[in-house]
Amino acid sequence: MKDLKIKIFADGADLKGILELYANPKIKGFTTNPMLMCKAGITDYETFARELLTKVPDRPVSLAVFADDFREMEQQALAIASWGCNVNVKIPISNTKGEFAGPLIRSLAAKGVVLNVTAIMTVKQVEAVAKVLNPAVPAIVSVFAGRVADTGVDPIPHMRECLKVLKHLPKAELLWASPRELLNIFQANETGCHIITATNNLIAKLDLVGKDLDEYSRETVEMFYRNAVSSKFAISMKASY
């Protein structure tokens, strides 16, 4: 863990869980979205977001717009950006019609809004985003490496190409989004990504790093045994062959 240069951002909407992770210096920022908020039972987006920013005032917090019309997206983005100086406004790479959000990204970046451009899958999309970002304003470029991997494409060379595209933007950071397993944190770190998001369940697995595999094997056998005993299953000892 000491060798990790990548920043880990916790992804979720459970305020209690967020605050527990806020106490962990390994967690450098937070991301959330309306879907996660709904799953957590949140009914008032702005109230939750403002409370979160009050409790987490000194680390980046990514909060998403949820309109599909670019003009409305801009209004939402400017409002969200005003809630705190540590806000990263999440803007999707396109609307639901597949129309590129480039003009909106350019406009917001020119106004000094710190963006997190999200839902990116391709190197071509990263190239398009790089052309409209403001080099003087920090930004996060979120490439969904986990979803890329779900399609059978190796995300490691994919992310390396994305890093090359962003090389001329020193304030832009590449984020490895939607990791599927703890190993992805080390892969993203080795690739050179600046940030990776992780859910609470994935972050909890950091305690396993460096664990003795023989002991882990014994513990796994013990778990299987406990489960079998608690099931109260039985096998007839009469041979049937």
C-alpha positions, -999 to +999 in steps of 0.1 A: +000+000+000+029+024+007+039+022-029+006+032-043+007+067-060-029+065-072-056+084-053-085+064-041-119+081-043-148+063-024-179+059-045-213+058-027-241+077-011-244+063+024-235+093+046-225+071+076-202+050+054-188+082+037-179+097+071-162+064+082-141+065+051-134+103+056-116+093+088-093+071+066-063+092+052-060+067+024-093+080+009-085+112-010-119+121-024-155+110-029-179+105-058-216+099-059-245+100-083-284+101-083-287+064-088-266+057-057-285+083-038-318+066-047-305+032-036-295+048-003-330+061+002-322+098-004-352+119-016-337+154-016-306+157-038-295+192-028-301+188+009-280+156+009-252+171-013-249+202+009-248+182+041-221+160+025-200+190+016-204+204+051-191+172+066-164+167+039-151+203+033-115+196+024-114+167-001-128+166-037-165+156-039-179+147-074-216+156-077-235+149-110-260+168-131-289+148-142-306+167-170-305+155-206-308+190-222-274+207-224-288+241-214-304+226-183-272+207-176-253+240-176-277+256-151-275+226-129-237+225-131-233+262-122-257+257-092-238+226-080-204+243-084-216+271-061-222+247-032-186+243-023-150+250-034-142+213-033-169+203-058-162+185-090-192+187-113-199+155-131-209+160-167-217+130-190-197+127-222-229+130-242-267+132-237-290+102-242-291+110-280-253+105-282-247+142-288-212+152-276-212+175-246-181+193-259-196+228-262-210+226-226-177+213-213-158+241-230-183+267-216-181+254-180-144+250-181-140+286-194-160+297-164-136+280-141-159+251-131-139+221-120-154+192-140-155+154-138-164+143-174-179+109-169-193+078-188-163+078-212-154+045-229-131+053-258-097+069-265-115+089-292-138+104-266-109+113-244-093+131-274-125+151-279-127+161-242-090+171-242-097+196-270-124+214-250-109+215-214-093+246-201-056+239-194-056+263-165-086+246-147-083+212-129-105+185-144-111+148-140-116+125-170-134+094-159-129+064-182-151+034-173-123+008-174-144-018-157-171-016-183-145-016-210-132-049-195-167-063-195-167-061-233-135-083-235-111-054-241-080-052-219-083-018-202-046-015-193-033-005-228-066+014-233-059+036-202-023+041-212-034+056-245-058+078-226-030+091-204-010+100-235-039+120-248-040+140-216-003+146-213-005+182-225-031+190-198-011+190-166-042+198-145-063+170-160-064+137-141-074+104-155-098+084-134-102+046-136-139+042-131-161+011-123-133-013-110-144-049-106-119-062-081-091-050-057-065-059-083-078-031-105-064-006-080-029-020-085-034-022-123-046+014-124-016+025-103+009+006-125-007+021-156-002+056-143-038+067-137-042+095-112-074+084-095-095+053-091-131+051-076-140+022-053-171+012-034-170+006+003-169-032-002-139-029-025-121-005-001-127-030+028-106-055+008-075-033+012-071-050+046-063-082+026-032-067+009-001-087+019-021-114+036-004-148+039-021-170+012-016-203+032-034-188+061-061-173+037-065-208+023-070-223+058-095-196+067-114-203+035-116-241+044-128-231+078-155-209+063-167-237+041-168-260+071-188-236+092-213-231+064-217-268+059-223-274+096-248-246+099-267-260+069-274-292+088-270-312+055-265-349+058-250-376+036-260-413+038-229-433+045-243-464+027-222-470-004-242-470-036-217-485-059 
